Amino acid sequence: MQIHLSPRHLVLTAAIHSYVAEKIEHLESIAPDILAAHVVLFHDETKTKRYGVKVHLAVPGPDLHAEDCEADLYAAIDKVADKLGQQLRKRKTKLTSTKKHKTQLASESRKRGYARR
């Protein structure tokens, strides 16, 4: 998976880079089919010195997005990672239930076909 970091109005340190990479790579354990992640870190001085994080995950199907602003940059990164984790779990459940539903319909139609003979 490719992780692309874009800092806006702040200095990207090695500690921030490794923290973001660790959080995004953890999401890969939930959904191994993540293709790429684009992370934008920004500092907004007009709103009482807030830090914000926007993340765009490229996955098969519709892409996932999350955004959060906090007074602490690391807290914002944590919240965005939690939001994306929830979205990935919901997506995985939806895909799994769709597969089960299709399998169940196919088996029921086969059973009906055998009963008619």
N, C-alpha and C positions, 0 to 999 in steps of 0.2 A: 504494500500500500504506500502511496506517495502522500506525504504530508507537506503542505505548502503553507508557510507562515508569513503573514504580512503585518508588520508593526506600523501603526499610524500614530504619530506624535508621542512615541516613547522609544526607548532604547531596548533592543532585544538582547538580553544577556543569555549566557549559556545556561543559567539556572532556569530561566523562564522557558527557554527552548526545550530543555530536557523534561521539564514538568508537563508542558503541553504534549510533547511526544509520548510521554508515559501514559497520560490520560487518553489520548486518541488511540494508542496501541491497545489499551485495555478494552476499548469498544470492539476491537477486532475479535476478542474472545467471545463476544456476544454474537456477532455476525461476521463470519470469516470472508464474506463476499464483498466487503467494502473495497472499492476501487481506488478512491483518493479522498483526501480531506483538505479543504482550504480553510485556514484559520486566520481571522483578522483580529488583531489585538489593537485597541485604540484607547487613547486617554482624552477625556473631554473635560477641559478646565472650566468651561462655562457652567457646568452643572455640578458645582461643589466638588470638583476634582474627582470625578468618577472614572472608573476603568470599565471598559466594555469588551466583550468577546462575541464574535460572530463566527459560526462554523457552518460549512456546507459540506455534507458527505455525499459523495457520488457512489451510488449503489445501483444494482440492476433494478430497473423500474423507476418510479419517482424518487428524486433525490430528497435528502432530509436536510432541514435547516434548523438552527437554534441560535438564540441570541440572549444575552443577559448583561446587565450592568450592576456593578457593586462598587463599594468604596475601596475594596481590596482586589487586586488583579487575580490573585490565586483563588479567592472565593468565587469570582466570576467564572474562572476556568472550571472549577468544581461544579458549579451549578449548570453550566452548559453541558458538561460531560454527563451529568445526571439526566438532563433533559433528553440528550441524544440516546442514552441508554434506554430510557423509557420508550422512545420512538422505535428503536431497534427491536426491543422485546415485543412491542405491539405488532410491528411488521412481521416478525418471525412467527408469532402466534397466528396472525392472519394467513400467512402463507401455508402454515402447517394445517390449519383447519380447512382451508380450501382444498388441499391435497386429500385430506381425510374424507371430506364431503364428496369429492369426485370419485374416490375409490369406493365409498359406500354406495353411491348411486350406480356405479358400474356393477358391483356385486349384486345389488338388488335386481338390476335388470337381467343379469345372468340367471338368477334364481327364478324369476318370473318366466324366463325363456325355457328353463328346464321343466317348470310346472305345467306349461302348456302342451308339452309333447306327450 
